[in-house]
């Protein structure tokens, strides 16, 4: 249950539109709903401004669908690491869902109407887009505008220079790169926008499934870079949106996600 629903419930109780017993019944699932295999943190949106995301890997189809059945009526829901079969099932049950098979991602609900702040999501290559898409959808779900800028890697510096103004206009930049992971350092050296670096496993042997760009980003000589885990577009999007919302004072408990892996 998000803060707006609780506020509405209390207003209805105050005005006598619902009884104390009805109000207690609606609040009984706070702070969590126990499904035996999963304990949905219904109180999360009050503490963090966003309910949980559903991390679907290693869950059965039935478990995922039962979790969604409980969460969707209360808030928008982001499901990550969703395999193709479960994605199809989600689309069948929730036709309004936005699904991204290349990112193993689904979003059920509506983006917030009150948009304030912007994050630029930048990729070094086209192959990095699946990870970047997680950042995009996550940030949009939390009420932040997103400018996607794809395929501007360091093998052609004129490309990233040509979009410098767009990155400067953003409140934060998420820069996604595989190979040697140089792009976040380049971007951080060109703009005053804080940079969140996301390493990916895109590359050949000594990319080491993303470890090489991860270490490169952690050792960047350009200040103002925050680095997340390999492929963690979700975490980057969440951090960017939460930071923007906090600074701008627009954090809303009806926003739509929290730490991947909780459910």
Secondary structure as the mmCIF struct_conf table of DSSP 4:
data_model
#
loop_
_struct_conf.conf_type_id
_struct_conf.id
_struct_conf.beg_label_comp_id
_struct_conf.beg_label_asym_id
_struct_conf.beg_label_seq_id
_struct_conf.end_label_comp_id
_struct_conf.end_label_asym_id
_struct_conf.end_label_seq_id
HELX_RH_AL_P HELX_RH_AL_P1 UNK A 3 UNK A 14
TURN_TY1_P TURN_TY1_P1 UNK A 15 UNK A 16
BEND BEND1 UNK A 17 UNK A 18
HELX_RH_AL_P HELX_RH_AL_P2 UNK A 20 UNK A 27
TURN_TY1_P TURN_TY1_P2 UNK A 28 UNK A 29
BEND BEND2 UNK A 31 UNK A 31
STRN STRN1 UNK A 33 UNK A 34
BEND BEND3 UNK A 36 UNK A 37
STRN STRN2 UNK A 39 UNK A 40
TURN_TY1_P TURN_TY1_P3 UNK A 42 UNK A 43
HELX_RH_AL_P HELX_RH_AL_P3 UNK A 44 UNK A 48
BEND BEND4 UNK A 49 UNK A 49
STRN STRN3 UNK A 50 UNK A 50
STRN STRN4 UNK A 54 UNK A 55
TURN_TY1_P TURN_TY1_P4 UNK A 57 UNK A 58
BEND BEND5 UNK A 59 UNK A 59
HELX_RH_AL_P HELX_RH_AL_P4 UNK A 61 UNK A 72
TURN_TY1_P TURN_TY1_P5 UNK A 73 UNK A 74
BEND BEND6 UNK A 75 UNK A 75
STRN STRN5 UNK A 77 UNK A 80
BEND BEND7 UNK A 81 UNK A 81
HELX_RH_AL_P HELX_RH_AL_P5 UNK A 84 UNK A 93
TURN_TY1_P TURN_TY1_P6 UNK A 95 UNK A 96
STRN STRN6 UNK A 98 UNK A 100
HELX_RH_3T_P HELX_RH_3T_P1 UNK A 101 UNK A 103
TURN_TY1_P TURN_TY1_P7 UNK A 104 UNK A 104
STRN STRN7 UNK A 105 UNK A 108
BEND BEND8 UNK A 109 UNK A 109
BEND BEND9 UNK A 113 UNK A 113
STRN STRN8 UNK A 118 UNK A 123
BEND BEND10 UNK A 124 UNK A 125
HELX_RH_3T_P HELX_RH_3T_P2 UNK A 126 UNK A 128
HELX_RH_AL_P HELX_RH_AL_P6 UNK A 129 UNK A 141
TURN_TY1_P TURN_TY1_P8 UNK A 142 UNK A 143
STRN STRN9 UNK A 145 UNK A 149
HELX_RH_3T_P HELX_RH_3T_P3 UNK A 154 UNK A 156
HELX_RH_AL_P HELX_RH_AL_P7 UNK A 157 UNK A 162
TURN_TY1_P TURN_TY1_P9 UNK A 163 UNK A 163
HELX_RH_AL_P HELX_RH_AL_P8 UNK A 164 UNK A 169
BEND BEND11 UNK A 170 UNK A 171
STRN STRN10 UNK A 172 UNK A 177
TURN_TY1_P TURN_TY1_P10 UNK A 179 UNK A 180
HELX_RH_AL_P HELX_RH_AL_P9 UNK A 183 UNK A 190
BEND BEND12 UNK A 192 UNK A 193
STRN STRN11 UNK A 194 UNK A 199
BEND BEND13 UNK A 203 UNK A 204
HELX_RH_3T_P HELX_RH_3T_P4 UNK A 205 UNK A 210
HELX_RH_AL_P HELX_RH_AL_P10 UNK A 211 UNK A 218
TURN_TY1_P TURN_TY1_P11 UNK A 219 UNK A 219
BEND BEND14 UNK A 221 UNK A 224
STRN STRN12 UNK A 225 UNK A 228
TURN_TY1_P TURN_TY1_P12 UNK A 230 UNK A 231
HELX_RH_AL_P HELX_RH_AL_P11 UNK A 233 UNK A 248
TURN_TY1_P TURN_TY1_P13 UNK A 249 UNK A 249
TURN_TY1_P TURN_TY1_P14 UNK A 253 UNK A 254
STRN STRN13 UNK A 255 UNK A 255
TURN_TY1_P TURN_TY1_P15 UNK A 260 UNK A 261
#
